[in-house]
Amino acid sequence: MVKAVVLVKSPKKLIAARLRMVKSVYDSFPVSGQFDAVALIEVKELSQIKDVTNDIHSIKGVERTETLVQVV
């Protein structure tokens, strides 16, 4: 399994709740700072991370993301 953290910039107040509806997102929560929310994802293969981030980008109000992949 591959885990990643996706940092999300969005002015929408409920963006963290919307992130939880994306397949492979097992947790999300609002944060303060440069980004507005964090989505924790887990997929079987590294190549699937792009699909999840594309799904996140399709949420109305998402301005940008930054993905940090766990290194083991």
A tleap script that builds the chain and sets N, CA, C and O, in Angstrom:
source leaprc.protein.ff14SB
mol = sequence {
  NMET VAL LYS ALA VAL VAL LEU VAL LYS SER
  PRO LYS LYS LEU ILE ALA ALA ARG LEU ARG
  MET VAL LYS SER VAL TYR ASP SER PHE PRO
  VAL SER GLY GLN PHE ASP ALA VAL ALA LEU
  ILE GLU VAL LYS GLU LEU SER GLN ILE LYS
  ASP VAL THR ASN ASP ILE HIE SER ILE LYS
  GLY VAL GLU ARG THR GLU THR LEU VAL GLN
  VAL CVAL
}
set mol.1.N position { 0.837 -1.181 0.000 }
set mol.1.CA position { 0.000 0.000 0.000 }
set mol.1.C position { 0.882 1.244 0.000 }
set mol.1.O position { 1.974 1.267 0.567 }
set mol.2.N position { 0.364 2.271 -0.657 }
set mol.2.CA position { 1.071 3.547 -0.742 }
set mol.2.C position { 0.201 4.598 -0.067 }
set mol.2.O position { -0.990 4.711 -0.357 }
set mol.3.N position { 0.801 5.359 0.828 }
set mol.3.CA position { 0.088 6.427 1.514 }
set mol.3.C position { 0.627 7.775 1.053 }
set mol.3.O position { 1.799 7.912 0.700 }
set mol.4.N position { -0.266 8.771 1.065 }
set mol.4.CA position { 0.139 10.125 0.688 }
set mol.4.C position { -0.708 11.129 1.442 }
set mol.4.O position { -1.807 10.829 1.908 }
set mol.5.N position { -0.166 12.324 1.547 }
set mol.5.CA position { -0.869 13.457 2.127 }
set mol.5.C position { -1.090 14.452 0.997 }
set mol.5.O position { -0.155 14.811 0.281 }
set mol.6.N position { -2.329 14.892 0.842 }
set mol.6.CA position { -2.638 15.890 -0.174 }
set mol.6.C position { -3.058 17.167 0.537 }
set mol.6.O position { -4.051 17.184 1.265 }
set mol.7.N position { -2.300 18.234 0.324 }
set mol.7.CA position { -2.611 19.542 0.886 }
set mol.7.C position { -3.513 20.255 -0.108 }
set mol.7.O position { -3.219 20.279 -1.303 }
set mol.8.N position { -4.604 20.835 0.369 }
set mol.8.CA position { -5.608 21.407 -0.520 }
set mol.8.C position { -5.844 22.877 -0.189 }
set mol.8.O position { -6.064 23.243 0.965 }
set mol.9.N position { -5.793 23.711 -1.226 }
set mol.9.CA position { -6.112 25.136 -1.098 }
set mol.9.C position { -7.507 25.346 -1.643 }
set mol.9.O position { -7.769 25.055 -2.810 }
set mol.10.N position { -8.420 25.857 -0.799 }
set mol.10.CA position { -9.799 26.097 -1.207 }
set mol.10.C position { -10.454 27.072 -0.243 }
set mol.10.O position { -10.323 26.918 0.971 }
set mol.11.N position { -11.152 28.068 -0.757 }
set mol.11.CA position { -11.842 28.994 0.132 }
set mol.11.C position { -13.134 28.409 0.709 }
set mol.11.O position { -13.745 29.023 1.584 }
set mol.12.N position { -13.556 27.244 0.241 }
set mol.12.CA position { -14.795 26.627 0.713 }
set mol.12.C position { -14.635 26.164 2.162 }
set mol.12.O position { -13.633 25.543 2.515 }
set mol.13.N position { -15.618 26.469 2.986 }
set mol.13.CA position { -15.558 26.130 4.408 }
set mol.13.C position { -15.665 24.635 4.672 }
set mol.13.O position { -15.041 24.138 5.610 }
set mol.14.N position { -16.427 23.914 3.883 }
set mol.14.CA position { -16.659 22.490 4.139 }
set mol.14.C position { -15.817 21.583 3.242 }
set mol.14.O position { -16.203 20.445 2.975 }
set mol.15.N position { -14.686 22.074 2.783 }
set mol.15.CA position { -13.873 21.299 1.844 }
set mol.15.C position { -13.394 19.983 2.464 }
set mol.15.O position { -13.323 18.974 1.762 }
set mol.16.N position { -13.069 19.968 3.742 }
set mol.16.CA position { -12.585 18.730 4.378 }
set mol.16.C position { -13.646 17.638 4.322 }
set mol.16.O position { -13.322 16.471 4.101 }
set mol.17.N position { -14.902 18.002 4.519 }
set mol.17.CA position { -15.993 17.020 4.443 }
set mol.17.C position { -16.158 16.500 3.014 }
set mol.17.O position { -16.419 15.315 2.805 }
set mol.18.N position { -16.006 17.376 2.053 }
set mol.18.CA position { -16.107 16.953 0.649 }
set mol.18.C position { -14.967 16.029 0.261 }
set mol.18.O position { -15.152 15.115 -0.542 }
set mol.19.N position { -13.793 16.261 0.822 }
set mol.19.CA position { -12.641 15.410 0.507 }
set mol.19.C position { -12.881 13.969 0.955 }
set mol.19.O position { -12.423 13.032 0.301 }
set mol.20.N position { -13.590 13.789 2.056 }
set mol.20.CA position { -13.851 12.442 2.574 }
set mol.20.C position { -14.718 11.615 1.635 }
set mol.20.O position { -14.761 10.390 1.753 }
set mol.21.N position { -15.405 12.265 0.711 }
set mol.21.CA position { -16.251 11.551 -0.244 }
set mol.21.C position { -15.461 10.966 -1.416 }
set mol.21.O position { -15.995 10.169 -2.188 }
set mol.22.N position { -14.206 11.354 -1.548 }
set mol.22.CA position { -13.355 10.863 -2.636 }
set mol.22.C position { -12.846 9.472 -2.281 }
set mol.22.O position { -12.378 9.231 -1.168 }
set mol.23.N position { -12.945 8.566 -3.242 }
set mol.23.CA position { -12.462 7.200 -3.034 }
set mol.23.C position { -10.970 7.238 -2.693 }
set mol.23.O position { -10.214 8.009 -3.284 }
set mol.24.N position { -10.563 6.429 -1.764 }
set mol.24.CA position { -9.184 6.284 -1.277 }
set mol.24.C position { -8.780 7.338 -0.258 }
set mol.24.O position { -7.685 7.250 0.296 }
set mol.25.N position { -9.623 8.332 0.012 }
set mol.25.CA position { -9.344 9.288 1.087 }
set mol.25.C position { -9.893 8.670 2.371 }
set mol.25.O position { -11.101 8.480 2.511 }
set mol.26.N position { -8.986 8.355 3.313 }
set mol.26.CA position { -9.448 7.712 4.542 }
set mol.26.C position { -9.596 8.697 5.697 }
set mol.26.O position { -10.143 8.343 6.741 }
set mol.27.N position { -9.118 9.924 5.524 }
set mol.27.CA position { -9.330 10.955 6.524 }
set mol.27.C position { -9.040 12.307 5.893 }
set mol.27.O position { -8.250 12.410 4.955 }
set mol.28.N position { -9.681 13.333 6.411 }
set mol.28.CA position { -9.397 14.702 5.980 }
set mol.28.C position { -9.796 15.642 7.108 }
set mol.28.O position { -10.675 15.335 7.912 }
set mol.29.N position { -9.138 16.783 7.150 }
set mol.29.CA position { -9.426 17.746 8.202 }
set mol.29.C position { -8.942 19.133 7.781 }
set mol.29.O position { -7.995 19.254 7.004 }
set mol.30.N position { -9.594 20.178 8.296 }
set mol.30.CA position { -9.157 21.545 7.995 }
set mol.30.C position { -7.875 21.872 8.745 }
set mol.30.O position { -7.622 21.342 9.827 }
set mol.31.N position { -7.066 22.753 8.159 }
set mol.31.CA position { -5.827 23.192 8.788 }
set mol.31.C position { -5.678 24.701 8.604 }
set mol.31.O position { -6.348 25.303 7.764 }
set mol.32.N position { -4.809 25.293 9.385 }
set mol.32.CA position { -4.502 26.703 9.213 }
set mol.32.C position { -3.175 26.812 8.474 }
set mol.32.O position { -2.383 25.870 8.458 }
set mol.33.N position { -2.942 27.963 7.867 }
set mol.33.CA position { -1.689 28.168 7.155 }
set mol.33.C position { -1.924 28.355 5.667 }
set mol.33.O position { -2.989 28.808 5.245 }
set mol.34.N position { -0.921 28.002 4.878 }
set mol.34.CA position { -0.959 28.209 3.431 }
set mol.34.C position { -2.061 27.381 2.763 }
set mol.34.O position { -2.628 27.813 1.759 }
set mol.35.N position { -2.368 26.207 3.300 }
set mol.35.CA position { -3.415 25.345 2.762 }
set mol.35.C position { -4.602 25.336 3.715 }
set mol.35.O position { -4.484 25.721 4.879 }
set mol.36.N position { -5.748 24.892 3.205 }
set mol.36.CA position { -6.980 24.941 3.994 }
set mol.36.C position { -7.426 23.588 4.518 }
set mol.36.O position { -8.184 23.518 5.486 }
set mol.37.N position { -6.964 22.507 3.889 }
set mol.37.CA position { -7.363 21.170 4.329 }
set mol.37.C position { -6.286 20.167 3.948 }
set mol.37.O position { -5.452 20.411 3.076 }
set mol.38.N position { -6.332 19.029 4.633 }
set mol.38.CA position { -5.422 17.917 4.365 }
set mol.38.C position { -6.269 16.682 4.094 }
set mol.38.O position { -7.232 16.406 4.810 }
set mol.39.N position { -5.903 15.943 3.053 }
set mol.39.CA position { -6.547 14.661 2.769 }
set mol.39.C position { -5.491 13.573 2.888 }
set mol.39.O position { -4.418 13.674 2.292 }
set mol.40.N position { -5.791 12.542 3.650 }
set mol.40.CA position { -4.893 11.393 3.786 }
set mol.40.C position { -5.424 10.301 2.860 }
set mol.40.O position { -6.588 9.912 2.950 }
set mol.41.N position { -4.563 9.812 1.974 }
set mol.41.CA position { -5.011 8.803 1.019 }
set mol.41.C position { -4.167 7.545 1.110 }
set mol.41.O position { -3.007 7.574 1.520 }
set mol.42.N position { -4.783 6.440 0.715 }
set mol.42.CA position { -4.091 5.157 0.673 }
set mol.42.C position { -4.568 4.420 -0.575 }
set mol.42.O position { -5.766 4.229 -0.784 }
set mol.43.N position { -3.606 4.011 -1.397 }
set mol.43.CA position { -3.902 3.295 -2.640 }
set mol.43.C position { -2.997 2.071 -2.735 }
set mol.43.O position { -2.015 1.956 -2.002 }
set mol.44.N position { -3.332 1.172 -3.633 }
set mol.44.CA position { -2.526 -0.037 -3.793 }
set mol.44.C position { -1.226 0.225 -4.534 }
set mol.44.O position { -0.186 -0.340 -4.196 }
set mol.45.N position { -1.288 1.104 -5.570 }
set mol.45.CA position { -0.103 1.361 -6.390 }
set mol.45.C position { 0.148 2.856 -6.513 }
set mol.45.O position { -0.788 3.654 -6.485 }
set mol.46.N position { 1.402 3.229 -6.647 }
set mol.46.CA position { 1.813 4.621 -6.748 }
set mol.46.C position { 1.077 5.341 -7.879 }
set mol.46.O position { 0.704 6.505 -7.728 }
set mol.47.N position { 0.871 4.677 -8.985 }
set mol.47.CA position { 0.224 5.313 -10.139 }
set mol.47.C position { -1.211 5.742 -9.853 }
set mol.47.O position { -1.736 6.603 -10.559 }
set mol.48.N position { -1.856 5.174 -8.849 }
set mol.48.CA position { -3.239 5.518 -8.513 }
set mol.48.C position { -3.361 6.864 -7.803 }
set mol.48.O position { -4.454 7.425 -7.728 }
set mol.49.N position { -2.272 7.377 -7.293 }
set mol.49.CA position { -2.307 8.660 -6.597 }
set mol.49.C position { -2.771 9.762 -7.547 }
set mol.49.O position { -3.520 10.654 -7.148 }
set mol.50.N position { -2.331 9.702 -8.786 }
set mol.50.CA position { -2.748 10.715 -9.765 }
set mol.50.C position { -4.262 10.708 -9.952 }
set mol.50.O position { -4.875 11.771 -10.061 }
set mol.51.N position { -4.874 9.523 -9.990 }
set mol.51.CA position { -6.329 9.430 -10.142 }
set mol.51.C position { -7.049 10.092 -8.966 }
set mol.51.O position { -8.043 10.795 -9.149 }
set mol.52.N position { -6.538 9.858 -7.770 }
set mol.52.CA position { -7.167 10.441 -6.573 }
set mol.52.C position { -7.016 11.961 -6.592 }
set mol.52.O position { -7.975 12.677 -6.305 }
set mol.53.N position { -5.837 12.457 -6.923 }
set mol.53.CA position { -5.645 13.910 -6.958 }
set mol.53.C position { -6.495 14.549 -8.058 }
set mol.53.O position { -6.970 15.672 -7.891 }
set mol.54.N position { -6.692 13.857 -9.170 }
set mol.54.CA position { -7.580 14.374 -10.218 }
set mol.54.C position { -9.012 14.476 -9.695 }
set mol.54.O position { -9.716 15.441 -9.993 }
set mol.55.N position { -9.447 13.474 -8.909 }
set mol.55.CA position { -10.777 13.517 -8.314 }
set mol.55.C position { -10.901 14.687 -7.336 }
set mol.55.O position { -11.941 15.344 -7.275 }
set mol.56.N position { -9.849 14.940 -6.583 }
set mol.56.CA position { -9.852 16.068 -5.648 }
set mol.56.C position { -9.941 17.387 -6.416 }
set mol.56.O position { -10.677 18.290 -6.018 }
set mol.57.N position { -9.196 17.497 -7.511 }
set mol.57.CA position { -9.237 18.721 -8.322 }
set mol.57.C position { -10.613 18.953 -8.942 }
set mol.57.O position { -10.961 20.090 -9.261 }
set mol.58.N position { -11.385 17.913 -9.113 }
set mol.58.CA position { -12.711 18.065 -9.717 }
set mol.58.C position { -13.751 18.614 -8.735 }
set mol.58.O position { -14.859 18.962 -9.146 }
set mol.59.N position { -13.412 18.696 -7.452 }
set mol.59.CA position { -14.320 19.259 -6.452 }
set mol.59.C position { -14.373 20.773 -6.648 }
set mol.59.O position { -13.339 21.440 -6.701 }
set mol.60.N position { -15.584 21.302 -6.753 }
set mol.60.CA position { -15.767 22.734 -6.956 }
set mol.60.C position { -15.134 23.513 -5.804 }
set mol.60.O position { -15.394 23.230 -4.635 }
set mol.61.N position { -14.313 24.482 -6.144 }
set mol.61.CA position { -13.674 25.329 -5.138 }
set mol.61.C position { -12.224 24.983 -4.869 }
set mol.61.O position { -11.512 25.778 -4.254 }
set mol.62.N position { -11.761 23.817 -5.312 }
set mol.62.CA position { -10.358 23.462 -5.092 }
set mol.62.C position { -9.501 24.293 -6.052 }
set mol.62.O position { -9.660 24.212 -7.270 }
set mol.63.N position { -8.607 25.077 -5.496 }
set mol.63.CA position { -7.744 25.945 -6.297 }
set mol.63.C position { -6.443 25.260 -6.688 }
set mol.63.O position { -5.986 25.367 -7.826 }
set mol.64.N position { -5.857 24.557 -5.729 }
set mol.64.CA position { -4.601 23.841 -6.014 }
set mol.64.C position { -4.355 22.797 -4.942 }
set mol.64.O position { -4.969 22.812 -3.875 }
set mol.65.N position { -3.440 21.892 -5.253 }
set mol.65.CA position { -3.065 20.861 -4.285 }
set mol.65.C position { -1.568 20.664 -4.320 }
set mol.65.O position { -0.889 21.056 -5.269 }
set mol.66.N position { -1.076 20.057 -3.281 }
set mol.66.CA position { 0.314 19.609 -3.225 }
set mol.66.C position { 0.297 18.225 -2.600 }
set mol.66.O position { -0.314 18.016 -1.552 }
set mol.67.N position { 0.967 17.286 -3.244 }
set mol.67.CA position { 0.929 15.898 -2.804 }
set mol.67.C position { 2.275 15.483 -2.235 }
set mol.67.O position { 3.317 15.708 -2.851 }
set mol.68.N position { 2.246 14.877 -1.062 }
set mol.68.CA position { 3.448 14.384 -0.398 }
set mol.68.C position { 3.281 12.869 -0.232 }
set mol.68.O position { 2.388 12.409 0.479 }
set mol.69.N position { 4.142 12.113 -0.889 }
set mol.69.CA position { 4.042 10.654 -0.876 }
set mol.69.C position { 4.957 10.099 0.218 }
set mol.69.O position { 6.104 10.522 0.360 }
set mol.70.N position { 4.431 9.149 0.984 }
set mol.70.CA position { 5.207 8.526 2.047 }
set mol.70.C position { 6.368 7.737 1.441 }
set mol.70.O position { 6.188 6.993 0.477 }
set mol.71.N position { 7.541 7.905 2.009 }
set mol.71.CA position { 8.733 7.178 1.554 }
set mol.71.C position { 9.097 6.162 2.626 }
set mol.71.O position { 9.304 6.513 3.788 }
set mol.72.N position { 9.173 4.905 2.224 }
set mol.72.CA position { 9.547 3.838 3.164 }
set mol.72.C position { 10.758 3.105 2.674 }
set mol.72.O position { 11.223 2.173 3.331 }
savepdb mol mol.pdb
quit
